[in-house]
Amino acid sequence: MWTALHWIAYHGDVEVTKLLLDHGASPALPDRRGYFPIDIAGYFGHKEVVKLLINDCLKKFDKLDTDLLAKKKKRIDRYSVAWADTLKG
């Protein structure tokens, strides 16, 4: 089952994505197959939605312990580079 954020990521609506994230929608909830909203947005080439989802995750990580933050940012940086490479084509 998809969350509202999954559906909006599918459609690529930047403004509604911002609205959902501002009201607490979590980009960290996978669907029953394990796909996250960022996976859906990336698959359909919605670059701006992918950027919003990454930035939202980074904002939430900023509230965590700094050691954990450094590890998470390193993983997200690798993930976002992989998505950027995928989206270039």
N, C-alpha and C positions, 0 to 999 in steps of 0.2 A: 504494500500500500504506500502511495506517495503522500508526502506532506504538501502543504500549500507551496512551500519553497521549492520542492521538486517540480511541481507543475509550472511555476513561474520561471524556473530555470529552463524548463523544456521550451517554453514560449519565448524566452529571452527578453522579458519586459524589465528594463532597468529600473524604472520608477517604482513599480510594484515590489521589486526585489528590495530596494532601499526601504520602502515602507514596512515590509515584513521584518527585515533585519532590525530596523529601528524599534519595532514593537516586540522584539525578543525571539523571533523565529530562529531556530538553531540549524546552522548548516552542517552540524555534526551528527545528524540523525540519518542513518542509512535506510533505504527501503528494504523490503524483505529479501531482495537479491544481493544486498550489500552495496548498492550504488548510492552515493551522496549527491546532493544537489549540484555540487561542482562537477561531478562526473557527467551529469545530464547536460549542464550548460556547455561544458567543453566538447562533448560529443556532437552537439548541434551547432557548434561554432559561435556561441554567444560570449565573445571575449569580454565585454564590459561586465556582464553578470559574473563571469569567472573572477575578474578583478575585484568586484564588490565582495564576493564570498571569501576570497583570500584576505582582503583587508579586514573584514569582520572577524575572521579567525585571529588575525594578528592583534586586533584591539582586545579581544577576550584573553589572549595569551598575556598581554601586558599586565593583567591583573593577577597573574600567577607568580609563584616564586621565581626569582631571577635565574636561578640555575636551570630550572625546568624550562623557563622561557628560552634560554639560549639553545637548548637542545631542540625544542619545538620549532623555533625559527629556522634552524639549520635544515630541519626536515621540510618545512614549508617552502623554504627557498629552493630546495631541490625539486619539490613537487611543482612549484610555480614555473620553474625553468622548463621542466618536462612538459607542462601544459603549454607554455609559450611556444616551444618547439613544435608541438602538435598542431597548434592553431595557426602557425605561419603558413603551413601548406595548404 
